[in-house]
Amino acid sequence: MYTEEDIRRLRWQSRRGMLELDVLFVPFIEDAFKDLAEDDQDRFVKLLACEDTDLFVWLMEREEAEDPDMQRIVRIILDRVQPTAN
């Protein structure tokens, strides 16, 4: 279980300095993180430890992460921010 202090730290870590990542991570941590299952929260924390270049290609869907856990959390983030087709 993540405390409010943990979430504040994660919010800070979510600010990557790369606009494409910031516009995905910051709203995600603010709006969706608390509602995730604990395993998915752990995956998000692990994702934040990845290199920005890897994050960029995964989140821009240019490549898929080899690690299934990373691919799962990337998909959760993208599904959260991308509009659904009708």
C-alpha positions as CSV (number, residue, x, y, z in Angstrom):
1,M,0.0,0.0,0.0
2,Y,1.4,3.4,-1.0
3,T,1.0,6.3,1.4
4,E,0.3,9.9,0.5
5,E,4.0,10.6,1.0
6,D,4.9,7.8,-1.4
7,I,2.6,9.2,-4.0
8,R,4.0,12.7,-3.6
9,R,7.5,11.2,-4.3
10,L,6.2,9.3,-7.3
11,R,4.5,12.4,-8.6
12,W,7.9,14.1,-8.4
13,Q,9.6,11.2,-10.1
14,S,6.9,11.3,-12.8
15,R,8.2,14.7,-14.0
16,R,10.8,13.5,-16.5
17,G,11.6,16.7,-18.3
18,M,10.5,15.3,-21.6
19,L,7.1,16.8,-22.5
20,E,5.8,13.6,-24.1
21,L,6.4,11.6,-20.9
22,D,5.3,14.4,-18.5
23,V,1.9,14.7,-20.2
24,L,1.3,11.0,-19.7
25,F,2.8,10.3,-16.3
26,V,1.8,13.3,-14.2
27,P,-2.0,13.0,-14.9
28,F,-1.7,9.3,-14.6
29,I,-0.2,9.5,-11.1
30,E,-2.7,12.1,-10.1
31,D,-5.8,10.6,-11.5
32,A,-5.3,6.8,-11.8
33,F,-2.6,5.5,-9.6
34,K,-4.6,5.1,-6.4
35,D,-7.2,3.1,-8.3
36,L,-4.8,0.5,-9.6
37,A,-4.3,-2.9,-8.1
38,E,-1.3,-3.1,-5.9
39,D,0.6,-5.2,-8.4
40,D,0.0,-2.6,-11.1
41,Q,1.1,0.2,-8.7
42,D,4.3,-1.8,-8.2
43,R,4.7,-2.1,-12.0
44,F,4.3,1.7,-12.4
45,V,7.0,2.3,-9.7
46,K,9.3,-0.1,-11.6
47,L,8.5,1.7,-14.9
48,L,9.6,5.0,-13.4
49,A,13.1,3.4,-12.9
50,C,13.4,2.8,-16.7
51,E,15.4,5.0,-19.0
52,D,13.5,7.9,-20.7
53,T,14.5,6.7,-24.1
54,D,12.9,3.3,-23.5
55,L,9.8,4.9,-22.0
56,F,9.5,7.2,-25.0
57,V,9.5,4.4,-27.6
58,W,7.1,2.2,-25.5
59,L,4.7,5.0,-24.8
60,M,4.7,6.3,-28.4
61,E,4.1,2.6,-29.4
62,R,7.2,2.4,-31.6
63,E,8.3,-0.7,-29.7
64,E,7.0,-3.0,-27.1
65,A,8.8,-3.6,-23.8
66,E,10.4,-7.1,-23.6
67,D,9.3,-7.3,-19.9
68,P,5.6,-8.3,-19.8
69,D,5.2,-6.3,-16.6
70,M,6.4,-3.2,-18.3
71,Q,4.3,-3.8,-21.3
72,R,1.2,-4.3,-19.1
73,I,1.6,-1.0,-17.3
74,V,2.4,0.8,-20.5
75,R,-0.9,-0.5,-21.9
76,I,-2.8,0.6,-18.8
77,I,-1.3,4.1,-19.1
78,L,-2.1,4.3,-22.9
79,D,-5.6,2.9,-22.4
80,R,-6.2,5.5,-19.8
81,V,-5.2,8.5,-21.9
82,Q,-6.2,7.4,-25.4
83,P,-9.8,7.9,-26.4
84,T,-11.8,4.7,-27.1
85,A,-13.1,4.1,-30.6
86,N,-16.8,4.0,-31.0
